[in-house]
Amino acid sequence: MYQYILWYVVTQYSFTGTTAREIAASVERAVTEGGLGPGSALPPVRRLADDLGVSPGTVATAYKELRQRGIVVTRGRGGTVVAHVPAVGSRRPPRVPQGVVDLAGGYPDPAFLPVLAPPAEVAPVQGSHRGSPRLPALEELSRAWFERDGVPADALTFSHGALDCISRLLATELKPGDSVAVEDPGFHHLLDLVPALGLRMLPVAVDDEGIRPQELARALRAGARALVCSPRGQSPTGARFTAGRRAELLAVLAGFPEVLVIEDDHNADIAGVPLHALVTGGLPRWAQIRTASKSLGIDLRWAAVACDPTTLARHDGRLLLTSGWVSHVLQETAARLLADATAQVLIAGAGRAYTARREALIGALARYGIAAHGRSGLNVWVPVRDESAVVNGLRTHGWWVAAGQRFRIEGAPAVRITSALLPEADAVRLAADFAGVLGDSEATYGG
């Protein structure tokens, strides 16, 4: 049967080429046009080499190029398969089915987002803003934002969001083939970004207190040159660093002073828990990124970055060569909202509401004996036996949740529920439906 599947893939999609570049282009074309979907297996190197009449080394080089560009991943004995979100331009997120409550996206509740108010007039300037890329007023507000939580902000810059900043930091710090320690489970877009940069991921297991010290030590010993983590509101699990866990992690990092530690504090104002940041522990190389998309508006593609001087120079040097600066129109919009008392009241209310909704869902699930995780942030992570059975079962009850596969590398199956969008009154009904689906799943697939 397996040989038939391989024959079908090669025949149906007609991979072609006599050079590594041509073969890679042929596979990419099949992915871009939709012929090969996420998870589709590519033939073993020798099989495809025989079919195309080339050397195994040529096919291996083609597969390596595809891996470095984030189009495919290698799963050991599972072979080479198309990435869950391959790095090709035509891919889009799956559409939410009609008639369901969307709890899959990880988004904030629009009711708690202020109206974006760009400046009514923007005066033209002579030349460009490369000589003065940051508005002084927004710099001052951003420094206060970091220093409120004890994060040093002497060296500060801006970017076009967290992933834009992480991409730039990793690209300037590492070279293709280097390794990055990432949370497992972790932010799915980051898990797609790292291989797209030609970097290797070293998964670090996460519990309710964040990344596990022993797992971090293993990844660092394996050669990780950077660590990307979330100190609170971790997606998808809602984990947060405690003071004790922070101390344990800093003890591990003390033996690896050359490692760049990047913290993504994307839920800074709405996580519902205090910050215990690694970057306040005297690390030589570090950066903390704070975004406004979850608290001020998903279209506000702006982030503030506090970091060490070397990291600042490398980030801004690359920024200068690309976009040059973050739009001053965008900066002015962010500055107005950060200084607006009404917006800050709304954000504070959002933090309280998200905490209440998260705890209501976890409590409702617990009454059915269902364990769930979510110590902070917008989401709840629920371990399950069969993700597809739970996702499809809840869909029949009118709920749309996210299968955990897109967030996992080596972790166990689970589903992610965006509790931020679930009113407390609806948590009881969702929990009852969840318990019913688990019962149906057990009866169908075995206990």
Number of C-alpha atoms within 10 A of each C-alpha: 6 7 10 9 13 17 15 13 18 18 11 12 15 13 20 16 18 14 16 20 16 15 22 23 18 18 24 22 16 16 24 18 12 12 15 20 18 16 15 16 20 21 20 14 19 15 17 22 18 12 14 19 11 16 16 17 13 18 27 18 17 21 24 18 18 26 26 19 22 25 26 30 22 16 10 7 6 8 13 20 20 24 23 20 21 27 23 16 7 10 14 9 7 6 6 14 12 9 10 15 16 21 20 20 16 22 19 24 19 15 9 21 18 18 11 15 12 16 13 6 7 10 4 7 7 5 7 11 15 13 10 9 18 19 16 11 13 21 18 13 17 24 20 15 18 20 14 10 14 14 22 19 21 12 16 22 23 27 25 18 21 26 16 14 23 23 17 19 21 23 18 14 16 17 12 15 13 17 23 25 26 28 31 26 29 26 19 19 12 18 23 21 20 23 26 22 22 22 22 19 21 22 23 27 21 22 16 18 19 26 27 17 21 14 17 24 18 16 22 23 12 12 15 22 21 24 24 19 24 27 27 32 27 32 27 30 32 26 26 29 26 19 14 10 18 22 17 14 19 19 14 16 21 14 12 18 13 14 22 25 23 24 24 24 21 26 25 25 22 24 25 22 19 16 18 21 23 26 24 15 15 12 19 18 18 25 27 30 25 25 26 23 20 24 28 24 20 15 10 19 19 23 24 25 27 26 25 22 16 12 21 19 14 16 25 19 14 15 18 14 9 9 12 16 21 22 18 16 15 17 24 19 18 25 20 18 20 18 13 12 11 11 19 17 12 16 20 15 13 24 23 13 20 28 22 16 24 28 20 21 26 23 18 20 23 13 13 13 10 17 14 21 20 27 25 27 33 31 33 27 24 21 16 19 16 17 21 18 19 24 22 16 20 21 18 12 16 16 21 26 23 23 22 27 19 18 27 21 21 12 16 13 18 26 26 30 29 26 30 24 24 20 16 19 11 13 21 18 15 19 21 15 19 21 19 17 21 20 13 15 19 14 10 10 10 8 8
